[in-house]
């Protein structure tokens, strides 16, 4: 485990506070915390504030991600992006990473279990791709404060199923209720039987630990990476 690395937290909500709590276990000292009060118009992203910072973790809001990446990349600081709902800016962010020659890790979900779930979903879709009698669905539920629906994780699951060769329609649905940390489910149904795969998060801790694992990994690296590379490469 690396010692003495400095971390910036961009977005100091529930996830940001949990990352701050767990950072020392992963060899990081939190050197900077930015939120809506000290970074409303990106005024907190300065050379002085980021001096000595090894990596920044962004759990902010969808509308701020592209601007955060542009400004932090310009300072030469590597990034881990945990915010979801900004994928219309994905190609722009890729270009910024390449032009500024920094390292960035992105995932719609930093749970290790969910990233294994992506692979299971893709394999099930591959095996049933030519079985026309099986229809598919994808479903998720999260807490009422989650801003994007369907979740980035569910969209990624559907993308992986299609990439694996499942070409028939996949019915997608979401719910927002209470304080639920997140359940994702995919299923295949035929007249003969039903196959269901489900991942349920018990808390946000798995997401925070995964993001910190990605932060450890990306220090000193360049290029645009997905969390699956951190786990499985």
C-alpha positions as CSV (number, residue, x, y, z in Angstrom):
1,X,0.0,0.0,0.0
2,X,1.3,3.4,-0.9
3,X,1.9,5.9,1.9
4,X,1.8,9.6,2.0
5,X,-0.3,10.2,-1.2
6,X,-2.5,13.2,-1.2
7,X,-6.2,13.0,-2.3
8,X,-8.6,15.7,-3.4
9,X,-12.3,15.0,-3.0
10,X,-14.6,16.8,-5.5
11,X,-18.1,16.5,-4.3
12,X,-18.4,16.4,-0.5
13,X,-21.7,14.7,0.0
14,X,-22.4,11.3,1.5
15,X,-19.9,9.5,-0.8
16,X,-17.3,12.2,-0.4
17,X,-17.5,12.0,3.4
18,X,-17.3,8.2,3.3
19,X,-14.2,8.4,1.1
20,X,-12.6,10.8,3.5
21,X,-13.3,8.4,6.3
22,X,-11.8,5.4,4.5
23,X,-8.9,7.2,2.7
24,X,-6.2,6.5,5.4
25,X,-6.8,2.8,5.1
26,X,-5.8,3.1,1.4
27,X,-2.7,5.2,2.0
28,X,-4.2,8.6,1.3
29,X,-4.3,11.8,3.2
30,X,-7.2,14.1,2.2
31,X,-5.6,17.4,1.2
32,X,-8.7,19.1,-0.4
33,X,-12.4,18.9,-0.2
34,X,-14.5,20.7,-2.7
35,X,-18.3,21.1,-2.6
36,X,-21.1,23.4,-3.8
37,X,-20.0,26.1,-1.4
38,X,-16.3,26.4,-2.3
39,X,-16.4,25.2,-5.9
40,X,-19.7,26.5,-7.3
41,X,-18.2,28.0,-10.4
42,X,-15.0,25.8,-10.3
43,X,-13.3,28.5,-8.3
44,X,-11.8,25.8,-6.0
45,X,-9.9,24.2,-8.8
46,X,-6.7,26.2,-8.6
47,X,-3.0,25.5,-8.9
48,X,-2.5,26.4,-5.2
49,X,-5.3,24.2,-4.0
50,X,-4.1,21.2,-6.0
51,X,-0.4,21.6,-5.3
52,X,1.0,18.2,-4.2
53,X,-2.3,16.3,-4.9
54,X,-1.7,12.9,-6.5
55,X,-5.3,12.1,-7.5
56,X,-8.8,13.5,-7.3
57,X,-12.0,11.5,-6.8
58,X,-15.1,13.1,-8.3
59,X,-18.5,12.3,-6.8
60,X,-20.1,15.6,-7.6
61,X,-23.1,16.2,-9.9
62,X,-23.6,15.2,-13.6
63,X,-23.5,18.8,-14.9
64,X,-20.2,19.5,-13.3
65,X,-18.1,16.5,-14.4
66,X,-16.9,17.8,-17.8
67,X,-15.9,21.1,-16.3
68,X,-14.2,19.5,-13.3
69,X,-12.2,17.2,-15.7
70,X,-11.1,20.0,-18.0
71,X,-9.8,22.1,-15.1
72,X,-8.2,19.3,-13.0
73,X,-6.6,17.8,-16.1
74,X,-5.1,21.2,-17.0
75,X,-3.3,21.0,-13.6
76,X,-1.9,17.6,-14.5
77,X,-3.8,15.7,-11.7
78,X,-5.1,12.2,-12.3
79,X,-8.8,11.5,-11.7
80,X,-11.3,8.9,-10.6
81,X,-14.9,9.6,-11.7
82,X,-17.7,8.1,-9.7
83,X,-20.4,10.5,-10.7
84,X,-23.0,9.1,-13.1
85,X,-25.4,10.7,-15.6
86,X,-22.9,12.6,-17.7
87,X,-22.2,10.1,-20.5
88,X,-23.2,12.6,-23.3
89,X,-19.8,14.2,-22.5
90,X,-17.9,10.9,-22.6
91,X,-16.0,11.5,-25.8
92,X,-15.1,15.0,-24.8
93,X,-13.7,13.8,-21.6
94,X,-11.7,11.1,-23.4
95,X,-10.2,13.9,-25.6
96,X,-9.3,16.0,-22.6
97,X,-7.6,13.0,-21.0
98,X,-5.5,12.4,-24.1
99,X,-4.7,16.0,-24.8
100,X,-3.6,16.7,-21.2
101,X,-1.8,13.3,-20.9
102,X,-3.3,12.4,-17.5
103,X,-4.8,9.2,-16.2
104,X,-8.5,8.8,-15.5
105,X,-10.6,5.8,-14.3
106,X,-14.3,5.8,-14.9
107,X,-17.1,3.5,-13.8
108,X,-20.8,3.8,-13.3
109,X,-20.3,1.6,-10.2
110,X,-17.1,1.0,-8.1
111,X,-18.5,-2.0,-6.3
112,X,-16.3,-5.0,-7.0
113,X,-19.3,-7.3,-6.9
114,X,-21.2,-5.2,-9.5
115,X,-18.2,-5.4,-11.8
116,X,-18.3,-9.2,-11.5
117,X,-22.0,-8.9,-12.1
118,X,-21.3,-7.1,-15.4
119,X,-19.4,-10.2,-16.6
120,X,-22.1,-12.6,-15.4
121,X,-24.8,-10.7,-17.2
122,X,-22.7,-10.6,-20.4
123,X,-22.1,-14.3,-20.3
124,X,-25.8,-15.1,-19.7
125,X,-26.7,-12.8,-22.7
126,X,-24.1,-14.5,-24.9
127,X,-25.4,-18.0,-24.0
128,X,-29.1,-17.0,-24.8
129,X,-28.4,-14.8,-27.8
130,X,-29.6,-17.4,-30.2
131,X,-32.4,-18.7,-28.0
132,X,-35.3,-16.7,-29.5
133,X,-37.8,-18.0,-26.9
134,X,-36.1,-16.0,-24.1
135,X,-37.0,-12.4,-23.6
136,X,-34.9,-10.2,-21.4
137,X,-35.4,-7.4,-18.8
138,X,-33.2,-5.2,-16.7
139,X,-34.4,-3.4,-13.6
140,X,-33.0,-1.3,-10.8
141,X,-34.1,0.5,-7.6
142,X,-32.2,3.3,-5.7
143,X,-32.9,5.9,-3.0
144,X,-35.0,8.9,-3.8
145,X,-32.0,11.3,-3.9
146,X,-30.3,9.5,-6.8
147,X,-30.4,12.0,-9.7
148,X,-30.2,9.8,-12.8
149,X,-32.7,7.1,-13.8
150,X,-32.1,4.5,-15.2
151,X,-28.9,4.3,-13.3
152,X,-25.5,4.3,-15.0
153,X,-25.0,0.8,-13.8
154,X,-28.2,-0.5,-15.4
155,X,-27.3,1.2,-18.7
156,X,-23.9,-0.4,-18.5
157,X,-25.5,-3.8,-17.9
158,X,-27.7,-3.5,-20.9
159,X,-24.7,-2.3,-23.0
160,X,-22.7,-5.4,-21.9
161,X,-25.6,-7.7,-22.8
162,X,-25.9,-6.2,-26.3
163,X,-22.2,-6.3,-26.8
164,X,-22.3,-10.0,-25.9
165,X,-24.6,-10.6,-28.8
166,X,-28.1,-10.3,-27.3
167,X,-29.9,-8.5,-30.2
168,X,-33.5,-8.7,-29.1
169,X,-35.3,-6.0,-27.1
170,X,-34.4,-5.6,-23.4
171,X,-37.1,-4.1,-21.2
172,X,-35.6,-1.5,-18.9
173,X,-37.2,-0.1,-15.8
174,X,-36.3,1.8,-12.6
175,X,-37.7,2.9,-9.3
176,X,-36.7,5.5,-6.7
177,X,-37.8,5.0,-3.1
178,X,-36.7,5.5,0.4
179,X,-33.0,5.1,1.3
180,X,-32.2,2.0,-0.8
181,X,-28.5,1.9,-1.7
182,X,-29.1,0.0,-4.9
183,X,-30.3,-3.3,-6.4
184,X,-29.8,-4.3,-10.0
185,X,-31.4,-7.2,-11.7
186,X,-31.4,-8.8,-15.1
187,X,-33.6,-11.7,-16.2
188,X,-34.5,-13.9,-19.1
189,X,-37.9,-15.4,-19.4
190,X,-39.4,-18.1,-21.6
191,X,-42.5,-20.3,-21.5
192,X,-40.4,-23.0,-19.9
193,X,-38.5,-21.2,-17.2
194,X,-37.0,-17.9,-15.8
195,X,-33.4,-17.0,-15.1
196,X,-32.8,-14.1,-12.7
197,X,-29.4,-12.5,-11.7
198,X,-29.4,-9.9,-9.0
199,X,-26.9,-7.7,-7.2
200,X,-27.9,-5.9,-4.0
201,X,-25.7,-3.3,-2.3
202,X,-25.9,-3.2,1.5
203,X,-24.3,0.2,1.9
204,X,-22.2,2.8,0.0
205,X,-19.0,1.4,1.6
206,X,-18.3,-0.9,-1.4
207,X,-18.5,2.0,-3.8
208,X,-16.1,4.1,-1.7
209,X,-13.5,1.3,-1.3
210,X,-13.6,0.6,-5.0
211,X,-13.1,4.2,-5.9
212,X,-10.1,4.4,-3.5
213,X,-8.7,1.2,-5.1
214,X,-9.0,2.9,-8.5
215,X,-7.2,6.0,-7.1
216,X,-4.3,3.8,-5.8
217,X,-4.1,2.2,-9.3
218,X,-4.2,5.3,-11.4
219,X,-1.4,7.3,-9.7
220,X,1.4,7.6,-12.2
221,X,-0.7,6.2,-15.1
222,X,-1.9,7.9,-18.3
223,X,-4.9,7.4,-20.5
224,X,-8.7,6.7,-20.1
225,X,-9.4,3.5,-18.2
226,X,-12.5,1.7,-16.9
227,X,-12.6,0.1,-13.4
228,X,-12.7,-3.4,-15.0
229,X,-9.1,-2.8,-16.0
230,X,-8.2,-2.1,-12.4
231,X,-9.9,-5.4,-11.2
232,X,-9.3,-7.8,-14.1
233,X,-6.3,-6.8,-16.2
